Amino acid sequence: MTTLVFVHGWSVTNTSTYGSLPATLRDRAAQAGSTLRVLDIHLSEYVTFDDAVGMDDIVRAFDHALRGLALPDGRFDCVTHSTGGPVVMAWLRAQREHPTLYAPIHLGRVVMLAPAHFGSALAKLGKSVVGRLKAWFDGVEPGQRILNWLELGSPESVAQNLDVIHGKDAAVSGTYLFSLIGDRPDRSLYDVVNSYTGEDGSDGVVRLAAANLNATHCVLAQSGASATLSMTLTRAPRTAFKMLAGLSHSGSKQGIMGAEPPSPLTIDAIVRCLAVDSAAAYTALCNAFASENAQRDANRVELEPALFSPRVHIHDPRSLMIFRLVDDRGEPLVTTQFQLTAGPEASPDHLPQGFMLDRQANSRSPATVAMFLNRAVLAGEAAIVDPRDPHKTLRDPLQPHRPYGVRIEPVDLTGLIRHMVASTAHADDLLDALGPHETTIVDVVLSRRVAEGVFRLTQNLVAEDFQRPLPGADLA
């Protein structure tokens, strides 16, 4: 028996957002032979549309609401949508870091539908004039603090996901995490004001890679006066991730939540997740999802109906790279130039055409840039056959241009405080850090060089001007 708590996403003002999904799950659980028994269902009503409310406030209020539940065994399960995923992950983190302040309640299974773990490219639109006008017409505030969290590369989302990457495997303590996301936008909901709503590699709101907790932290660090950036990779503990073919973020037709009736794909996937009751069962489902994702990637061609002939969409695996540039004293290097390079000559001119799909600098952390990359273009792919005619190809074979690297060029190389040009070693390949449908946080850390001219001692008792000091050598 389980108590099931539903947690919605950003900007929701009515529990109608859940549609008939809770009731359908309850009925499915009551079917004869089902191993799942739902004892109780609770629908969340939490506020994201007040500009004063931040993620920490929601987490505290969530904890307070959980304390009011009569949980017979001190356990519950969750089904979340969109921002609801990061909310529950933030609560788990707070409960772990401050056990005396948060309820000692055990969360067993967290089924996250289209979770915006690494944010959404649409968050900038919500913060813009268009977003504020929409909120005004809807009679609510846009919820600036939550939108700040959701902006790609926000310090808050990066910190939360680094905690996951470097943290312990939640499954060891009996908490099983599942991320499910539709694999394409609902093109009938395309917004001409913002092309992100029709972006391939997303569900129309959240990019597939941004929903996946199987992430990587890549550190490219410069040591002293070395011109080489050494690479260190840390992979997150494995979590269950599944793409649901043909579903989108929301909408009554093909939404992973909001579809009426709910998609059988959504119901079946949730039931499979809620049936997991052991580490072995969790591993088995992770393996099954990985196999099903591979099958989906093998059938990546979508023919969108159009007036004269179908529009062709090739759903290549994509990667989200969140790039942060700082020095070893933690100073953001906003004006420093960085380049991606390719091939044995480590040249930006050798990068394959079409690999960069989008780039977006974080408005509050301009030294942080989110890049959306076509990993298939980077890795190389066989020819794509036209499903309508096996003798025709939709795309010729793609040749890889490995190894891929990074080159950093500081603006000031001669001042009192300076940084040096640096690049990755030829033996390191950035593609090794970029998983398909995954996010990689890349931290480039340059050595901060301080010239001796910053502080000198003199025995000359005659006044001398040091308004324009000579930089001199770097301090050791």
C-alpha positions in Angstrom: 0.0 0.0 0.0 1.3 3.5 -0.8 0.4 7.1 -0.2 0.9 9.0 -3.5 1.6 12.7 -3.5 1.3 14.6 -6.8 3.5 17.8 -7.2 2.8 20.1 -10.2 5.0 22.5 -12.0 5.6 26.3 -12.4 2.7 28.8 -12.9 -0.1 26.3 -12.0 -3.1 27.9 -10.3 -5.6 25.0 -10.4 -5.5 21.3 -9.6 -7.1 20.7 -13.0 -3.5 20.6 -14.2 -3.4 16.9 -13.1 -6.3 16.0 -15.3 -7.6 12.4 -14.9 -4.1 11.1 -14.3 -4.4 10.5 -10.6 -7.8 8.8 -10.9 -6.5 6.6 -13.8 -3.5 5.5 -11.8 -5.8 4.7 -8.8 -8.1 2.6 -11.0 -5.1 0.9 -12.6 -3.7 0.1 -9.2 -7.0 -1.5 -8.2 -7.0 -3.9 -11.1 -6.9 -7.6 -10.2 -3.4 -8.9 -10.2 -1.7 -5.5 -9.8 1.2 -5.5 -7.4 0.5 -1.8 -6.7 -2.0 -0.7 -4.1 -2.7 3.0 -3.7 -3.9 3.8 -0.2 -4.3 7.6 -0.5 -3.8 10.3 -3.1 -2.9 13.9 -2.3 -2.8 16.7 -4.9 -0.3 19.5 -4.2 -1.3 23.1 -4.4 1.8 25.1 -4.1 2.6 28.7 -5.2 5.2 29.5 -7.9 3.5 32.7 -9.2 4.3 35.0 -6.3 7.6 36.9 -6.9 8.5 36.7 -3.3 8.4 32.9 -3.2 11.7 31.0 -3.8 12.7 27.4 -3.9 13.7 27.2 -0.3 10.3 28.6 0.8 8.5 26.0 -1.2 10.6 23.2 0.3 9.9 24.4 3.8 6.2 24.6 3.1 6.3 21.2 1.4 7.9 19.7 4.5 5.2 21.3 6.7 2.4 19.9 4.5 4.0 16.4 4.7 3.9 16.5 8.5 0.2 16.9 8.3 -0.3 13.6 6.5 -1.3 10.5 8.5 1.2 8.2 7.0 0.7 4.7 8.6 4.3 3.6 7.9 6.0 7.0 7.7 6.5 6.6 3.9 5.1 8.1 0.8 5.7 8.1 -3.0 5.6 11.0 -5.4 4.6 11.7 -9.0 5.9 15.1 -10.1 5.6 17.3 -13.2 8.1 19.7 -14.6 9.3 22.1 -11.8 7.8 19.6 -9.3 10.8 17.3 -9.9 13.4 19.9 -8.7 11.2 20.8 -5.8 11.2 17.2 -4.5 14.9 16.8 -5.2 15.5 20.0 -3.2 13.5 18.6 -0.3 15.4 15.4 -0.3 18.7 17.4 -0.2 17.4 19.6 2.6 16.2 16.6 4.6 19.6 15.0 4.2 21.7 18.1 5.1 19.4 19.3 8.0 17.8 16.1 9.4 16.7 17.9 12.6 14.8 20.6 10.7 12.9 18.4 8.3 10.4 15.7 8.8 11.8 12.1 9.2 9.6 10.8 6.5 10.8 8.3 4.0 10.2 9.0 0.3 10.4 5.7 -1.5 9.8 6.3 -5.2 9.9 9.6 -7.1 8.4 9.4 -10.6 9.3 12.7 -12.3 7.4 13.6 -15.5 9.4 16.0 -17.7 11.5 17.2 -14.7 13.4 20.5 -15.3 16.4 19.4 -13.3 18.8 21.6 -15.3 16.2 24.2 -16.1 14.4 25.2 -19.3 15.4 27.5 -22.2 11.9 29.0 -21.9 12.6 30.5 -18.5 14.1 33.6 -20.1 10.9 34.1 -21.9 9.0 33.9 -18.7 11.2 36.6 -17.2 10.8 38.9 -20.3 8.2 41.5 -21.0 6.1 38.9 -22.8 6.1 36.7 -19.7 5.2 39.6 -17.4 2.4 40.6 -19.7 1.0 37.1 -19.8 1.1 36.9 -16.0 -0.6 40.2 -15.8 -3.5 39.0 -18.1 -3.7 35.8 -16.0 -3.9 37.9 -12.8 -0.8 36.5 -11.2 2.9 37.4 -10.9 5.4 35.6 -13.1 7.2 34.1 -10.1 10.7 35.6 -10.7 12.6 33.6 -8.1 11.4 30.3 -9.4 12.1 31.4 -12.9 15.6 32.5 -11.8 16.1 28.9 -10.5 14.8 27.5 -13.8 17.0 29.6 -16.1 19.7 27.5 -17.7 22.9 27.5 -15.8 21.5 29.1 -12.7 23.8 28.9 -9.6 21.0 27.2 -7.7 20.2 24.5 -10.2 23.9 23.8 -10.8 24.6 23.5 -7.1 21.7 21.1 -6.7 22.8 18.9 -9.6 26.4 18.9 -8.5 25.1 17.6 -5.2 23.5 14.7 -7.1 26.6 14.0 -9.2 29.0 13.9 -6.3 26.5 12.5 -3.7 25.6 9.0 -2.6 23.4 6.7 -4.7 19.9 7.4 -3.4 18.9 3.8 -4.3 21.2 2.5 -1.5 18.9 4.1 1.1 15.8 2.9 -0.6 14.8 6.1 -2.5 14.3 5.3 -6.2 14.4 8.2 -8.7 12.8 8.0 -12.1 12.8 10.6 -14.9 10.3 10.2 -17.7 9.9 12.7 -20.6 8.2 12.9 -23.9 10.6 13.0 -26.9 9.1 15.8 -29.0 7.0 19.0 -28.8 3.3 19.2 -29.5 3.7 21.1 -32.7 0.1 22.3 -32.5 1.2 24.4 -29.5 4.1 26.0 -31.3 4.5 29.7 -30.3 5.9 31.8 -33.1 7.2 34.3 -30.5 9.6 31.7 -29.2 11.0 28.9 -31.3 12.0 26.9 -28.2 8.4 25.6 -28.1 9.1 23.6 -31.3 12.7 22.6 -30.6 13.7 19.1 -31.5 15.5 17.4 -28.6 12.9 18.7 -26.1 9.3 18.1 -25.2 8.5 21.7 -26.1 9.4 23.1 -22.7 12.2 20.9 -21.2 15.1 19.5 -23.2 15.5 15.7 -22.8 19.1 16.2 -21.6 17.9 18.7 -18.9 15.5 16.1 -17.5 18.1 13.4 -17.1 19.9 13.0 -13.8 22.6 10.7 -15.4 24.9 13.8 -15.6 28.6 14.4 -15.6 30.9 17.0 -14.0 33.9 17.8 -16.1 36.7 19.9 -14.5 39.3 21.4 -16.8 41.9 22.8 -14.5 45.1 24.7 -15.2 48.0 24.1 -12.8 50.3 27.1 -12.2 51.9 28.4 -15.3 51.1 25.3 -17.4 49.3 25.9 -20.7 47.4 22.6 -20.4 44.0 22.1 -18.9 43.9 18.7 -17.2 40.5 16.9 -17.4 38.7 15.2 -14.5 35.3 13.5 -15.0 32.8 12.5 -12.3 29.6 10.6 -13.2 26.4 10.8 -11.3 25.0 7.6 -9.7 22.9 5.8 -12.2 19.2 6.8 -12.2 16.3 5.5 -14.3 15.6 7.6 -17.4 13.0 6.9 -20.1 11.9 8.8 -23.2 8.2 8.3 -24.1 7.8 8.4 -27.9 5.4 10.9 -29.3 4.5 12.6 -26.0 5.1 16.3 -25.2 5.4 18.4 -22.0 1.7 19.1 -21.7 -1.5 19.4 -23.7 -4.8 17.5 -23.9 -3.7 15.6 -27.0 -0.2 14.2 -26.3 0.9 15.7 -23.0 2.8 13.5 -20.6 0.5 15.2 -18.1 -2.8 16.8 -19.1 -3.6 14.5 -22.0 -7.2 13.3 -21.9 -7.4 10.4 -21.6 -3.9 10.0 -20.2 -1.5 8.3 -22.6 -1.1 4.5 -21.9 2.6 5.1 -22.3 2.6 7.4 -19.3 0.4 5.2 -17.2 2.4 2.0 -18.0 5.7 3.8 -17.3 4.5 5.2 -13.9 3.1 1.8 -12.8 6.4 0.1 -13.7 8.3 2.7 -11.6 5.9 2.4 -8.6 6.3 -1.4 -8.7 10.0 -1.2 -7.9 10.6 -2.4 -4.3 14.3 -3.3 -4.2 17.7 -2.3 -5.5 17.8 -5.3 -7.8 14.4 -4.3 -9.3 15.6 -0.8 -9.7 18.7 -1.9 -11.6 16.6 -4.1 -13.8 14.3 -1.3 -14.7 17.2 1.1 -15.4 18.5 -1.6 -17.8 15.1 -2.0 -19.5 14.7 1.7 -19.9 18.2 2.0 -21.4 17.3 -0.7 -24.0 14.0 1.0 -24.9 15.8 4.3 -25.3 18.3 2.7 -27.7 15.4 1.4 -29.7 13.8 4.8 -29.8 17.1 6.3 -31.0 17.3 3.7 -33.7 13.9 4.9 -35.0 14.6 8.6 -34.8 12.9 9.9 -38.0 9.6 11.8 -37.5 7.5 12.7 -40.5 5.3 15.6 -39.4 2.1 15.9 -41.5 2.1 19.1 -43.7 0.1 20.5 -46.4 2.1 19.3 -49.4 4.7 16.9 -48.0 5.7 15.8 -44.6 8.3 17.8 -42.7 11.2 15.6 -41.7 12.6 15.7 -38.2 15.6 13.6 -37.3 15.6 13.2 -33.5 19.4 12.9 -33.0 20.7 12.4 -29.4 21.6 15.8 -28.1 23.7 17.0 -25.1 23.4 20.0 -22.9 26.7 21.5 -21.8 26.7 24.0 -19.0 30.1 25.8 -19.2 31.4 27.8 -16.3 34.7 29.8 -16.5 36.4 30.9 -13.2 39.9 31.2 -11.8 41.3 29.2 -8.9 40.3 32.0 -6.5 36.6 31.7 -7.6 36.6 34.9 -9.7 34.2 34.6 -12.7 36.0 35.4 -15.9 33.3 37.2 -17.8 35.5 38.8 -20.6 37.7 35.7 -21.2 37.3 34.2 -24.6 36.7 30.4 -24.9 36.6 28.3 -28.0 35.6 24.7 -28.8 38.2 23.0 -31.0 38.3 19.9 -33.1 40.7 17.6 -34.8 44.4 16.8 -34.3 45.2 20.5 -35.0 42.8 21.6 -32.2 41.2 24.2 -34.5 37.7 25.8 -34.1 37.6 25.8 -37.9 37.4 22.0 -37.9 34.2 21.7 -35.9 31.5 19.9 -37.8 28.7 22.0 -39.3 25.5 21.9 -37.4 26.9 20.7 -34.1 25.8 23.9 -32.1 22.0 24.1 -31.8 21.7 26.9 -29.3 23.7 28.8 -26.7 22.3 30.9 -23.8 24.3 32.9 -21.2 22.8 33.0 -17.7 21.5 36.5 -16.9 22.7 36.5 -13.3 25.9 34.6 -13.9 27.3 35.8 -17.3 30.4 33.6 -17.0 28.0 30.6 -17.3 26.8 29.6 -20.7 24.5 26.7 -21.6 25.2 25.1 -25.0 22.8 22.7 -26.7 24.8 20.3 -28.9 23.9 17.7 -31.5 25.9 14.8 -30.2 25.3 12.7 -33.3 27.0 15.3 -35.4 30.0 15.4 -33.0 30.3 11.6 -32.7 29.6 10.7 -36.3 26.7 8.7 -37.6 25.7 6.3 -40.3 23.5 7.5 -43.1 19.8 7.9 -42.2 17.5 5.9 -44.5 14.2 7.4 -45.6 11.5 5.2 -43.9 9.3 5.8 -46.9 11.9 4.4 -49.4 14.8 2.2 -48.2 16.7 3.1 -51.4 16.9 6.8 -50.4 18.7 8.5 -47.7 17.6 11.5 -45.7 21.1 12.3 -44.5 24.5 11.2 -45.6 27.0 9.7 -43.1 28.4 12.1 -40.6 32.2 12.0 -40.0 33.5 12.7 -36.5 36.1 15.4 -36.1 37.7 14.1 -32.9 39.3 14.9 -30.5 37.2 17.8 -29.3 38.8 20.3 -26.9 38.7 23.7 -25.4 41.0 26.7 -25.8 40.8 29.7 -23.4 42.2 33.1 -24.3 42.2 35.7 -21.5 41.9 39.3 -22.6 44.7 40.7 -20.3 47.9 38.7 -20.5 50.3 41.4 -19.2 48.5 43.3 -16.4 49.1 43.1 -12.6 46.4 40.4 -12.4 46.5 38.1 -15.4 45.6 34.7 -16.7 47.3 32.6 -19.3 46.2 31.0 -22.5 45.3 27.4 -21.9 43.9 24.4 -23.8 43.0 20.8 -23.3 45.6 18.1 -23.8 45.5 16.3 -27.2 45.0 13.0 -25.3 41.7 14.3 -23.8 38.5 14.4 -25.8 35.6 16.4 -24.6 33.2 14.1 -26.3 34.0 11.5 -23.6 32.2 13.9 -21.2 29.1 14.4 -23.3 26.5 11.6 -23.0 23.6 11.3 -25.3 20.5 12.9 -23.9 22.6 14.0 -20.9 23.9 17.2 -19.3 27.5 17.9 -18.5 28.7 20.7 -16.2 32.1 21.9 -17.5 34.1 23.9 -15.0 37.2 25.6 -16.5 39.5 26.8 -13.8 42.4 29.1 -14.8 45.4 29.9 -12.6 45.2 33.4 -11.3 48.6 35.0 -11.8 49.6 37.9 -9.5 52.5 40.1 -10.6 55.1 41.1 -8.0 54.3 44.8 -8.9 51.1 44.5 -6.8 53.2 44.9 -3.7 56.8 46.0 -3.5 59.1 47.2 -0.7 61.7 50.0 -1.2 64.5 51.5 0.9 64.5 54.6 -1.1 63.4 57.3 1.4 63.0 59.9 -1.4 59.4 60.1 -2.6 58.8 58.1 -5.7 55.6 57.7 -7.8 54.3 54.1 -8.3 51.0 55.2 -10.0 52.1 53.2 -13.0 53.9 50.2 -11.6 55.8 47.7 -13.7 54.1 44.3 -13.4 57.2 42.3 -13.1 57.3 38.5 -12.7 54.5 36.4 -11.4 54.5 35.4 -7.8 55.4 31.8 -7.2 
